[in-house]
Amino acid sequence: MEKGDSYAIVDLNICDKDSEKADSPDTLKKIPLTTVIKIQRDRGERDYIGFATLPEQVHRKSVKRGFDFTLMVVGESGLGKSTLINSLFLGDLYKNRKISDVQDRIEKTTTIEKKTMEIEERGVKLRLTIVDTPGFGDAINCEDSWRVCSAYVDEQFRQYFTDESGLNRRHMQDNRVHCCLYFVPPWAHSLRQVDLEMMRRLHRKVNIVVVIAKADSLTAAEVKRLKTRILNDLDEYQIQVYQFPECDSDEDEEFKQQDRELKAAAPFAVVASDTVLEIGGKRVRGRQYPWGIVDVENPRHSDFTKLRTMLISTHMQDLKDVTQDVHYENFRAQCISQISQHAMRERGKLKRDSMGNNTDVVFTDTDRLLLQKDEEGYRGIRRTFDVCKTC
């Protein structure tokens, strides 16, 4: 064979059609092996169309464009939200944060604090946006803590709907919230009233993933008991948290086992740390205590690794798909429904005005269709943005 060429093993039962003695065994023996393999390769290339490279084309285009992911973290101060985010993405998003004192918390209100960072791993770029909610649950009266978070999620949907309905959609930016990490304190025996109210307001708008913070303050039995109570509360109050998709039948057994472990671990009891310690000559992220060291990435100590695997490695795209196909579509359907109802009221008003000016005017079916088209043509786009503000 020629140096540098690659050939597949093929059937050697090939004859030369140009020869009168093609069927002769002597003729077959005279055909060089290199020629036989090249003939088979050429025949394969003639049967090759080329669309099998479509996944590669999509991959190259996606990598070049990069990816967006928006993560909202909700929970009262002191639960380790910032530490967990830094541990998940190996960064430091909260270098200059100031801790508020007790006096400031008396009249504390929930605010939105957004931080964006560009991450690159093996040539893949991710534009990560963290939406923090400082002040949530810190005030004495937490009755309306959910309003700011819910309004922010709606505003991002509304902005995306406006951009999608505009003329220039080429450079649309997706700031919709794809996932909400809701932190439950370890000292709670179950979900509190503020937790239930918050999740009840958000569960139809965003993917909620419940996280038990500072799980190293609980024993294994206490963690199991708290997880059971949280799941029972979610079921009793009909709160829909993020549901893991079912595995395809053609997935390998290792992936299926990993999926079963992730489903069994929810809600995730996590421990986070920014400190790097050395254990047996190995550097790990952990927490030092008088009685020993808690290894953040040890599955016996924490569900941190499972949360990171679910959030980043295996289900990030599914979180985005559910946001697009379920939550955003529900919001979009509501907006379009309100726009249609508004248009019908405007047409009815126009008809009544016309009838008031001329009692002899009779609207036929054709007139109604023309009137409807005129209304949609001249007022449809303008009404879209006005009515959508009240969605």
N, C-alpha and C positions, 0 to 999 in steps of 0.2 A: 504493500500500500504506500501511497505517497506520504511523505512526512508532513505532519501537521493536519492531515485530514482525519475526520472522525466518521466511522461507518457503523451501521447497525448490523446485527446478525440477520441474514435473510435466507429465504428459500432458494436453493441453488438450481432448481428445476426450471432453467431459462434456456431458451433456444434462440438462435439467430434467424430471424424471419427472412433475411435476404439470401440465406443459403438454401440451395435445393436439398441439401442433406441435413436439414436442421434437426430431424428426428434421430439422426444417427448418433449412437453413443460416442463414436470417434469425434464427431463434431463438437459435442458437449465437452469432451475432454480438452479440446483445443482452445476453448474460451477461457481467458485468464480470469482468476478469481477477482482481481481488482475491477475488471470490466463488468462482471456480474453484479457486484455490489453497487457500483455506480449506476447501473441501469435501474436497479431497484430504487435507489435513492432518487433518481430523476423522476421515476414514475410517482413516488410519494410526493415530491414537490409539485407535480402537476395537479395532484388531487388536493393540495393544501390551499384553502381560500385565504385565511389570515385573520379572521375575527377572533381566534383564540387568544390574541394579544390584547383584547379589549381590557381585561383586568389590569394588565400592565400599564396601559395608557391611562386608565382612571387613577391608578396608584401614583404615577408620575405627576399627573395634574394635581392631585390632592396634596401630595407632598410639597409641590411647588407653591400652592396656594396657602397651605398651613391649615390649622384647625383652631376652633374657638370652643371654650368651655367656661361656663359661668356657674360658680358654686356659692350658694348662700349658707351662712352659718348663723344659727339662732340659738340663743341660750343666755342665761344670766351670767354676770361677770364672775370670774374666778373658777370656771369649769375647765379651763385649759383649751379653749377654742383656738387661740392664736398659736399655742404650742403644737396642737395637733396639725394645723395647716402647715406650719413650718416643717414638721416631721414628715408629713405626707409628700411634700414637694421639694424637700431638701433646700429650703430657702429661708429668708428672714424678711417677712413682709411687715413686721411691726417693730422696727428699730426705735422709732421716736414716739411710741405710744406712752401717754401719761395716765397713770391710775388715778381715778377720781376718789376724793375723800368721802367720808360719811355725810358731811353737810351737803355736798353736791348731789348725793343720791336721794335726798328727801323729795326733791321736786324733779327727779330725773325723768326724762322722756326718751323714748326710743328714736334713734336716728339711723341713717344709712351711711355707711362708710365703705367706699369702693376702692379696691386696689387692683392694679393690673400688672402682670409680669409676663415676659416672653421666656419660654423654656424651649430648649432644643435638645433632642436626644436622638442620636444616630441619624442625623439629617432631617428628622421630623420636627417641625416647629409647632408649638402649642401656645396660643394666646390665652392665658389663664386669668380670669377675673374672679376675685374673691369679694363677695358682698357681705360685710359684717354688720351686725345690728347692735352697736353699743347702747346700753341703757335698757335693753329688753329684760323685764322681770326685776329690775333693780329698785324701782320706785315702790313706795308704800301702796299706792293704788295702781295695780297693773291691769285694770279693766280694759283699757283701749290699747294695750301694747301691740296687738295684732294689726292695727289699722295701718301703720307705716309700712310694715312688711308686705301686707296684701296690696296696698296701693302701689308699691314699687314694682311688684310682679305684674300688675295690670298695666302700669305705665310702659314697661318694656314690651309687653304684647301689643299695646296700642301703637307704640313707635314702629314696631316691625310691620304691623298692618298698614300703617301710613306709608312707610317706605315701599312695601310690596305693591301698594295701589298707585304709586307715583310713576313718573315717566322714566327716571334713571334708576334701574334696579341692578345695575351691573356691580356696583360697589356697596351693596347692602351689608351692614354690619349687624351680626346677631348678638344682641345683648340680653336675650331672654334667659331667665334663670332655669338651668337644666337640672339642678339638684339642690335640695335643701337638707343640710345636716342639722337635725334638731337634737340638742344636747339635753339630756335628762340628768339631774343631779343624783349622785349615788346615795344620798341620805333620804331620798324620797322612797316611800314604800310602794308607790305606783305612780301613774300619771296624775299630776295635780290639775286643778281647775284651769289655771293659766295655760298649761300644756294642751289640755283638751280643746280649749277655745281657739288657741293658735292653730293647731293642726286641723281643726274643723273648718277654719276659714281658708286654709291653704291647700288642703289635700286634693281639691279638684283643679288646682292651678299649677302645681309644681310637684315633682317627684320628691317625696319626703323619705329620708333615711334616718331612723331613730338611732341615737348613739348614747350609751350610758357612759358618762364622763368619770374620770378618776376611778376606774374599776379596781385599782390596787388597794382601795380602802375597804373593799368587800371581800369576804371569803368566797370560795367557789360555790358553796351552797347558797349564799346570799345572792350572788350573781344570777344563778339559775332561777331562784325564786322571783327576783325582780323582773327578769326577762318574761317569765310566765305571766306575771301580773300585768305587765305592759301590753303583751299580746292580747290578754283577756279584755283590757280596757279598750284597745283599738277595735276589737270585734264587737264589744258591747255598744260603743258609741258610733259604730259604722264609719270609722275613719280609714280611708284607703291610703296606705303607705305604698312605696314602690314595690312592685311585684316582680320577682325574677322571672325572665322568660324561660320556657321549657326548652330543654336541650333537643337538638335534632337527633334522629335515630342513627345517623351516620357518624356522629361524633365518637371519638375514641373514649375508652373506658376511663382514662386518666382525667379527661376534661369533665366527664359526667360525675366522677367522684368529687372533683373540686367544686362543681356546681352544687352538689348535695351538701357539702360542708359549708358553703357560703349561705345557703338557705337556712341551714340549721343554726347558724351563728347569729342571725338577726333576731332582735336588735343587738348591735355590736357593742360589747363592753370593752372599752379601749383605755390604754395608758399611753401617754405621749411624753416625750422628753426632748429637749434641745441639747442635753449633755451627752458627750461621748465618753464612755468608760471602757476600761480594759479588763476583760474577763478571760483568764486562761490564755493570755497572749493574743486575744482577739478583741478588736475594738468594736463596741456596740453602743447603740443609743439606749440609755437606761436611767434608772433613778436609784440613788444610793440611800439605803436606810441602815440603821444600826444593826438590824438583824440580817441584812443581806442586800442583794441587788435585784431590781426588777428589770428584766430585759424586755424592752418594748416589742421587739420582733419575735419573742418566744411565744408560740401559740398557747402554751400552758399558762402564761402570765396575762395575756391580753389578746383581743381580737383585732389588734391594730393591723397586722399583716393581711388578714382577710378583708378588712375594710379597704385597705389600699389596693388589694388585688381586684376587688369588685369595682371600686370607684374609678380606677385608672386603667388596669390591664385588661379586664374582661367585659365591663358593662358601660363604659363611658359612651360609646356610640349608641347603645340601646337607650341610655338616659336621654340623649339628644333626640333619638327617633320618637320616643314616647312624648317628649315635649312638643315636637312638631306635629305628630299624627293624632295626638289625643288632646292635650291641654290647649295648645294653640288653636287647633281646629274648633274646639268648643267655644273659645273666645271669639274666633272669627265668625262662627255661625251665629252667635248672639248679636254681633255687630251688624251682620248682613240682615238679620231678621228685623232689627230695629230700624235699619235704613229702609227696608221694604215697607214696614208699617208707616214710617214717616212719609214715604212717597205716596202711599195710598191715601193718607189723610190730606196731602196736598192736592191730589187729583180730585178728591171729593170736594174740597173747598173751592177749587177752580170751577167745577161743574155747578156748584150751588151759586157761585157768583155769576156765571153765564146764564143760568136759568133766571136769576133775579133781574138781570138786565133785559132779557128777552124771553117772555113766557112761551113764545112759539118755537124755541130751539128744542129740537129732539135729537138725542145722541144715539146714533146707530152703533153697531158693533165695530164697524170700520173706524168711526170717529173715536171711539174709546181706545182702540189700538194705536191710532195716530197720536192721540193725546198722551197715552202712556209712553210711546217712544220719544215724544218731545220732552216729556218730563225727565225721562232717564238720560236723554242726550244732553240737555242743558243744565240740569240741576243735580244729576247723579253724582258726579265726581265732587262737586262742591259740598253737597250734603254729607258725603262720606266722612270727611274730616270733622264736620261740625257735630254730627250725631254720634260718631265713634267716641267723642270725648266723654259721653255719658254712659258708655258701655259698662 
